[in-house]
Amino acid sequence: MNESKLYELKSNDYFDNVRNDILSLLPRKINRLLEVGCGSGNTLNYIKNNYRCDWTCGVELFHKAAAMARSKVDLVIEGDIENLDLPIEPATLDVILCLDVLEHLIDPWEVISKLEIFLKPGGVLITSIPNVRRFSIVLPLIFQGKWEYANEGILDRTHLRFFTQSTAIKLVESSGLKIDMIKETGFERGSKTRVANLATLAIFKHFLAAEYLIRAQKI
């Protein structure tokens, strides 16, 4: 099955949801913002309307999502970030978002280096990266020998790379950016993993985290 067909199997909100989980990582003032893998543009639209952002740009691989984003985003660039030359001046962006994107790339290390050039001094890269060390992946692998791909989630069929917290940190820092914030997802109020984490005094936190949200600054 080719890549386009695999993406057609994803749920409707895969391209549409607003990434509220990264809002606490955003700086207070954002003038120019780029999102790689912007989907239908809802996250960019939300940030522009709520953070008084002057200019937004989205890169999106899939035509249908890119077409929807054009009514919400100042500039939409359609194509594969690994093969694009972005029409953006170096050192002009305040924020770059790569949310559930890097694990889909052949060479995410090269892409991080490519994007770093566009950040202003003090600008930030914000990423979300699934945690392959999560218990739902590790336990079936250890006890049943199972590593079963799915349409979405950590073992998404379209993922080419897999990361733990330490390797995600190395990826983000590979271009010289300095990490200043890391948050874990999967511990929402009322969730079973939150209860389990509290009950075990966070000893198994890295087996319970679903994703790592990482913010890194250009010095």
C-alpha positions in Angstrom: 0.0 0.0 0.0 1.5 3.4 -1.0 1.9 6.3 1.4 -1.2 8.3 0.2 -3.5 5.3 0.7 -2.1 4.8 4.3 -2.9 8.4 5.1 -6.5 8.0 3.8 -7.0 5.3 6.5 -6.5 7.9 9.3 -9.4 9.3 11.3 -11.0 12.6 10.2 -9.3 14.6 13.0 -5.8 13.5 12.1 -5.4 16.7 9.9 -7.9 18.9 11.7 -7.3 19.0 15.4 -5.9 22.0 17.2 -2.8 21.0 19.2 -3.9 22.5 22.6 -1.2 20.4 24.3 1.6 22.6 23.0 0.1 26.0 23.9 1.9 26.2 27.2 5.2 25.9 25.4 4.5 28.9 23.1 6.3 32.2 23.8 4.1 35.1 24.7 4.9 37.1 21.6 4.9 35.5 18.2 5.3 37.6 15.0 6.2 34.9 12.5 5.3 31.2 12.8 6.0 28.2 10.6 4.3 24.8 11.1 5.7 21.7 9.3 2.9 19.3 8.7 0.2 21.9 9.2 -2.7 19.7 8.2 -5.8 21.7 7.5 -4.3 24.7 9.3 -6.4 24.8 12.5 -3.5 25.0 14.9 -1.9 27.9 13.0 -5.3 29.6 12.7 -5.9 29.3 16.5 -2.5 30.7 17.3 -2.8 33.6 14.9 -6.2 34.6 16.4 -5.2 34.1 20.1 -1.5 35.2 20.1 -1.7 38.2 17.8 0.6 36.5 15.4 1.3 38.6 12.3 2.2 35.9 9.8 1.7 32.2 9.6 3.1 29.6 7.2 2.4 25.9 6.8 4.1 23.1 5.0 1.8 20.2 4.1 2.5 17.1 2.1 -1.0 16.1 1.3 -3.1 18.1 -1.3 -6.5 17.9 0.4 -5.2 19.1 3.7 -3.1 21.9 2.1 -6.2 23.1 0.1 -8.2 23.4 3.4 -5.4 25.2 5.1 -5.1 28.0 2.4 -8.2 29.7 3.7 -6.7 29.9 7.3 -3.0 30.4 6.8 -1.1 33.3 5.2 1.2 31.0 3.1 0.8 27.3 2.5 3.6 25.4 0.9 2.7 22.0 -0.5 5.3 19.3 -0.6 7.8 17.2 1.3 9.9 19.2 3.7 12.8 17.0 3.0 12.9 18.1 -0.6 11.7 21.7 -0.4 13.6 24.9 -0.5 11.5 27.2 1.7 10.9 30.8 0.4 11.7 32.2 3.8 14.5 34.5 4.8 17.0 33.1 7.3 16.7 34.2 10.9 13.2 35.6 10.5 10.9 33.1 12.4 9.9 33.3 16.1 8.5 29.8 16.3 8.7 26.6 14.2 6.3 23.7 15.0 7.1 20.1 14.1 4.2 18.2 15.8 4.1 14.5 15.2 6.2 15.0 12.0 9.9 14.1 12.7 9.1 10.4 13.1 7.7 10.3 9.6 10.9 11.5 7.9 13.8 9.7 6.4 16.4 12.1 7.9 14.8 14.1 10.7 18.3 15.2 11.8 18.9 16.9 8.5 15.5 18.6 8.6 16.1 20.0 12.1 19.4 21.5 10.8 17.6 22.9 7.8 14.9 24.5 9.9 17.2 26.0 12.5 18.5 28.4 10.0 15.1 30.2 9.8 14.9 30.9 13.5 15.7 34.2 14.9 18.2 34.3 17.8 15.9 33.4 20.8 13.4 31.8 18.5 12.1 28.3 19.4 11.4 25.0 17.8 8.6 23.0 19.4 8.3 19.3 18.6 6.1 16.5 19.7 7.6 13.0 19.4 5.9 9.7 20.3 7.5 7.6 23.1 8.4 4.1 21.8 9.3 3.1 25.3 5.6 3.3 26.4 4.3 0.2 28.2 1.7 -0.5 25.5 4.6 -1.0 23.0 7.3 -2.6 25.3 5.2 -5.2 27.1 3.7 -6.9 24.0 7.2 -6.9 22.5 8.9 -8.5 25.5 6.3 -11.0 26.5 4.6 -11.8 23.2 7.1 -10.8 20.6 4.5 -8.5 19.0 5.3 -5.3 17.2 2.1 -4.6 15.3 1.6 -1.5 13.2 -1.6 0.4 13.2 -3.3 3.3 11.3 -2.5 5.7 14.0 -0.6 5.9 17.3 3.0 5.2 18.3 3.3 2.3 15.8 1.7 4.2 13.0 2.4 2.5 9.7 3.8 5.8 8.3 6.4 6.2 11.0 9.9 5.7 9.8 11.8 6.6 13.0 11.2 5.7 16.7 12.4 7.6 19.7 12.7 7.4 23.5 13.1 10.6 25.5 16.9 10.4 25.4 17.1 9.9 21.6 14.4 12.6 21.0 16.6 15.0 23.0 19.6 14.1 21.0 17.6 14.7 17.8 16.5 18.1 18.7 19.9 19.1 20.1 21.7 17.8 17.0 21.7 21.2 15.3 22.9 23.2 18.3 19.5 24.2 19.7 19.3 24.4 23.5 16.3 22.6 25.1 14.6 24.6 27.8 11.4 22.7 28.3 10.2 19.1 28.1 6.7 17.9 28.9 5.1 14.4 28.8 1.6 13.7 27.5 -0.6 10.9 28.7 -1.1 12.1 32.2 -4.3 14.1 31.8 -6.5 14.5 34.8 -8.6 11.4 35.4 -6.5 9.2 33.1 -5.4 5.7 34.3 -1.8 6.5 33.4 -1.9 9.6 35.7 -3.2 7.5 38.5 -0.6 4.8 37.9 2.2 7.4 37.7 1.1 8.9 41.1 0.7 5.5 42.7 4.3 4.5 41.6 5.9 7.8 42.6 6.7 8.4 39.0 9.3 5.6 39.0 7.8 4.3 35.7 7.0 7.7 34.2 9.0 7.0 31.0 7.0 3.8 30.4 3.7 5.7 30.8 4.4 8.8 28.8 2.7 8.8 25.4 4.7 11.6 23.8 7.4 14.1 24.6 6.7 17.8 23.9 10.1 19.5 23.5 10.9 23.2 23.2 14.4 24.2 22.1 15.8 27.7 21.7 18.2 29.1 19.2 21.0 30.8 21.1 
